[in-house]
Amino acid sequence: MSDKLSENQVHDLLFRCLALLSGKEGDTVLADTTVKAAHRALMLLSLGILKAQEEETQENEAIKARKPSEPD
């Protein structure tokens, strides 16, 4: 059995993570900001993988491509 995830499995996991964070608030500014940022990032990644599948491409537009020479 392979440990690698299919595109559909990745989307399912992203969706489950979104469901876990949905409606949650942090009890501090830091916690709340982090929860909201994570929710937004997961939503964008989820939509990006769906769009890539529909367009039959291997590029998730939610992920900003970086040239190897660019610093982190």
PAVEX-329480 format. One record per residue (C-alpha): x, y, z. Coordinates in steps of 0.001 Angstrom, whole numbers, plus 500000, padded with zeros to 6 digits. Layout:
// residues N
<xx X; yy Y; zz Z>
...
//
This chain:
// residues 72
<xx 500000; yy 500000; zz 500000>
<xx 501341; yy 503408; zz 499023>
<xx 501735; yy 506218; zz 501554>
<xx 501267; yy 508762; zz 498786>
<xx 497951; yy 510597; zz 498638>
<xx 495879; yy 511024; zz 495504>
<xx 494628; yy 514457; zz 494505>
<xx 491163; yy 513517; zz 495742>
<xx 492533; yy 512337; zz 499079>
<xx 494437; yy 515606; zz 499483>
<xx 491282; yy 517592; zz 498759>
<xx 489303; yy 515465; zz 501221>
<xx 491890; yy 516102; zz 503944>
<xx 491894; yy 519833; zz 503256>
<xx 488101; yy 519825; zz 503475>
<xx 488182; yy 517938; zz 506788>
<xx 490661; yy 520424; zz 508209>
<xx 488422; yy 523267; zz 507062>
<xx 485466; yy 521655; zz 508805>
<xx 487465; yy 521400; zz 512039>
<xx 488348; yy 525117; zz 511933>
<xx 484975; yy 526359; zz 510704>
<xx 483357; yy 528716; zz 513170>
<xx 486258; yy 528504; zz 515618>
<xx 487723; yy 531580; zz 517279>
<xx 490936; yy 531994; zz 519195>
<xx 490848; yy 533309; zz 522749>
<xx 493715; yy 535712; zz 522042>
<xx 494484; yy 537941; zz 519080>
<xx 497335; yy 535636; zz 518098>
<xx 495214; yy 532495; zz 518299>
<xx 492289; yy 534081; zz 516448>
<xx 494486; yy 535523; zz 513705>
<xx 496186; yy 532159; zz 513252>
<xx 492896; yy 530260; zz 513030>
<xx 491533; yy 532721; zz 510469>
<xx 494741; yy 532621; zz 508403>
<xx 494800; yy 528817; zz 508459>
<xx 491146; yy 528661; zz 507404>
<xx 491794; yy 531053; zz 504516>
<xx 494914; yy 529184; zz 503391>
<xx 493141; yy 525823; zz 503494>
<xx 490204; yy 527233; zz 501523>
<xx 492507; yy 528649; zz 498843>
<xx 494458; yy 525388; zz 498583>
<xx 491238; yy 523400; zz 498368>
<xx 489826; yy 525591; zz 495619>
<xx 493182; yy 525588; zz 493836>
<xx 493378; yy 521802; zz 493664>
<xx 489795; yy 521581; zz 492390>
<xx 490519; yy 524151; zz 489678>
<xx 493727; yy 522372; zz 488670>
<xx 491894; yy 519049; zz 488398>
<xx 489174; yy 520603; zz 486270>
<xx 491732; yy 522251; zz 483999>
<xx 493809; yy 519054; zz 483951>
<xx 496964; yy 520818; zz 485074>
<xx 499483; yy 520004; zz 487791>
<xx 499674; yy 523566; zz 489088>
<xx 497737; yy 524781; zz 492109>
<xx 497403; yy 528530; zz 491551>
<xx 496945; yy 529057; zz 495297>
<xx 500622; yy 528246; zz 495728>
<xx 502896; yy 531072; zz 494676>
<xx 505656; yy 529629; zz 492561>
<xx 509130; yy 530678; zz 493618>
<xx 512264; yy 530444; zz 491559>
<xx 514994; yy 528345; zz 493216>
<xx 517205; yy 531440; zz 493431>
<xx 514610; yy 533387; zz 495488>
<xx 515100; yy 533426; zz 499268>
<xx 512425; yy 532096; zz 501615>
//
